[in-house]
Amino acid sequence: MSRFLLPLLASLPLAASAQDGGQLFATYCAACHGANGEGAMNGQFPPLSGSPWPLGNPDRAIKIVLHGLQGPVEVNGRTWNLEMPPQGAALPDEHIAAILTYVRSSWGNKADAVTPDRVKSIRAALANRSESWKAPEILKLHPLELAPPLSDLISYVYDGTWKNPPDFTTLKPVATEEEHKGLISLKKVGKKDHFGVVWEGGLSLPADGDYEFLFDADDGGRLILDGKTLAEVKGIGPIDSRAVQVSEKSTKGPHKLRVEYYEFEGQEEIRVAWRKKGAPGWTWLSDAKSGGSAKKWPDIPIEATAGRTAIYRNFIKGTTARGIGFGFPGGVNLAWSADHLQPELIWTGKFMDGGHHWTDRGQGAEPPAGENVVALSSTETMPKDARFKGYKLDPKGNPTFATTIGSQRLLDSWKPGTLQGKPALVRTLTLVGQGNPLSLTLSDKTPVTLVSGSDYTLGSTTLLHLDAGKIETQGSSAILKLTPGQPVTVTYGWK
Amino acid sequence: MFNVGCSMFLLAGPALAGQEDYYLRQQIPTPPGEILELGSIALLPDKQIAVASRRGDIWICKGAYEDDLSKVTWKKFASGLHEPFGMFWKDGSIFLTQRPEVSRLTDDDRDGVADTYETVCDQWGINGDYHEYAFGTPPDKDGNIWVVLCLTGSGGAASDWRGWCMRVTPKGEMIPTCSGIRSPGGIGFNGEGDAFYTDNQGLWNGSSSLKWLKPGSFQGNPTGNKYHTLANLPAPPQPTDPSRMMVERKKFPDLMPPAVILPHGKVGNSPSGMACDTTGGKFGPWAKQMYVAEQTASQVQRINLEKVNGLYQGAVFHFLEGFEAGLVPIRQAEDGTLFVGGTNRGWASKGSQPFTFERVRWTGKTPFEILTMTATADGFELTFTAPVDPATAGNPASYGMAAWTYIYQSKYGSPEVDQATPKVTAATVSADNTKVRLKVDGRVQGHVHHLTASGVKSASGTGLWHPEGWYTLNEIPK
């Protein structure tokens, strides 16, 4: 639009001009769904192009635009867990209709226009609804009209005993079936051992560009695209042991996919998936996905480096929102609550995985990444006037937490050490300032039992050693009496 | 110097027509392999800059002011912080506002790595909801840090003091200061030292806006009102739903209308950090104006504020764009350099990189722009950055105006409603040709007034770089 037209247009009443769905989409939707409908930032947000969600019965999309969508949503085999804010209060019926009409007729999508009247009637019918939709709820009302992931899929079943991929083209199938669901599946083959299957079907790719394919089989097989073998799994062995991931440049539109599979004996499974190169999740062509072991987030291990203790301040499962994690060299770890002013979890092995909080928005709490997690406490046990003052790190990054209690100051120092020859946590408690001794709860979640002298057990896996004083049991609490000016060192070890 | 910089920039990527003539935008290399999703920037002595990432690391950079940015060096100062948004240097320490607390980090043994993580104030609630962000300022003239506390999930208030603005004194006391906050994106001060924050479109916010944190005021979202009982404060207003800001303002004197509405979709979608230009002309003629970063559109907008009848109001203009990620923190150095940082994790942005650290410098050439748009008794006065062509600037047909407001409601956002078409009936050019007084019939108090000045030419015949401005007319001067 040339600039000198603007003053003229500005004086036209807004409602008189036809709504430009593309312009409105660019303004209100494209930031997340992408100007090309493929999901912004290489698919960090769900696509509308090639997605069944905006197609078919338009009521599903109208309702989602009106009220928003929360929680996990699966599109073409990939799951996103974000929040789409409701737009019903911001966008009038005409705008929503124009936007959805644009979405339903762009980027290869083909579906009828949406009328403002339809938006109006749905808005009126749901006038009292204020909460966002969740995927299962709206899918129950309006199931997706799914195009099969593979079109015109045919399966050929063979009998035979193979420990390596045979040349199926020379073999005669014992059964041939049309697979209307378009999914690669072993469920209906009806055989356990000594068989093979070949699937042939059409795969439609959304754009020209680089793709990645994932192929895995128990026992083996081949993935062939347009006559080219992309991946091969040979020999016999379990799933997840020989998965192949390959990159391939391809073009927009239909392609011929051929999948060959053989099963020797024992367990059987096949997994096939594709994605645009670098996209965070896979689109599955098989009913078996990276199922039980499917991770929602990438691994981002956080660990002590160069002998320096790692710190992770975020939502750690098993302690409070103000939990502070410390991962010490040697594989001993601590989560200290700055709400309750006390240690709440200790564990061995890996410290934390940042993948959860450092991907997407960071919803929820992340459990410790390691083993032998011992819950020490999860309630407020310190006096009411106790205040957190922060922590100081020694040159190796080991913390001393400071808490004021009235005019006294409690210093709670932690560093790695050993107990009975194994890695341990060494904790030194010092009460500074005149006043009464402090009754400190060492644990009220896991029982402490005296073994002998100054050695105790903490639950079934952990050992406690005191260099001074003793632990008293009051109900389910293990109490250490701390006298001003008389530090006590407590060592936590694992059996 | 500028020639060298310009050619570097042009090599780095396609430039937006015009901007490179006036402002040189450059990405500052970040430490290799590190994910520096920037939430905070602090300017340190000796031309050092500290940045904090959403992953909780602080890195200190040397060389960010030099012409050759390839020689920038970095040192990690701290780690394990919980999403800091707001950081500054004072008395030899880095102070920052992180999700659970205001903290003071000090390098006691002077080895370049923080040793002491002192908790200055942690008296607000967090419950593990990712949306309970906290944004903090540099110190005000009394040394207080202003902190705005986002609602739980941006729609609830499940933890103490969510939806409130607090001042944290140098002694660590926490003073409840304003209620009615929804979902802040940044906080800072104007040239007079008054605190402002950006609040994002959503429940009770028809559009995103820049808001004045006048102590004792209610910023419009009643979700966190209940926490007034924690400090024996009077209950904040409970506005009628749905309504209009102008209607509710008359009922509740404490209800603070947005100082400058940033019309949703037109100016931006997610305003974030802010900086007030106190460099006295080292970044162009925008003295005391506010630069507001924008996450979704990867831009920086420019705002001129004025106070009319005791309330702030003013105009927003598009300014800088093309940043590589969604902008969040913004700081301006004494030499005029604007430092910005960005991230698009969890919230998409026009800039497609996952994170960025950039600087913008003025080339010394001033674009032909509306410098300020201020309200008068019968219209608006425009001040330009260069003398205008009296023929076009004096012709009312060179200007267009539209006005609207938003429904003030508990629902998410609002359409533009109550449209009006104020008419520019006269345009009077000042004797020195730098100002134009517009006589406007049909203005509406409380409305956003969208000015389009596409017909105005400078004395040398060029059009405006950005011919549009959006003025929020809370009050009409007498």
Interface residues (C-beta under 8 A of the other chain):
Chain A: R3 F4 L6 P7 L8 L9 A10 S11 P13 L14 T27 Y28 A31 C32 A40 M41 Q44 F45 G68 L82 P85 P86 Q87 G88 A89 A90 L91 P92 H95 S130 A310 I311 Y312 R313 N314 F315 A321 R322 I324 G325 A338 G354 W358 T359 D360 R361 G362 Q363 G364 A365 F388 K389 G390 Y391 K392 L393 D394 P395
Chain B: I35 R54 R55 G56 S79 G80 L81 H82 E83 Q98 P100 E101 S103 R104 D108 D109 D111 A114 D115 T116 Y117 E118 T119 D122 I126 N127 G128 Y130 H131 Q201 G202 G206 H264 G265 K266 N269 T296 A297 N344 R345 G346 W347 A348 S349 K350 S352 P354 A397 S398 Y399 G400 M401 A402 I407 Q409 S410 K411 Y412 G413 S414 P415 E416 Q419 T421 H450 T452 S454 G455 G463 P467
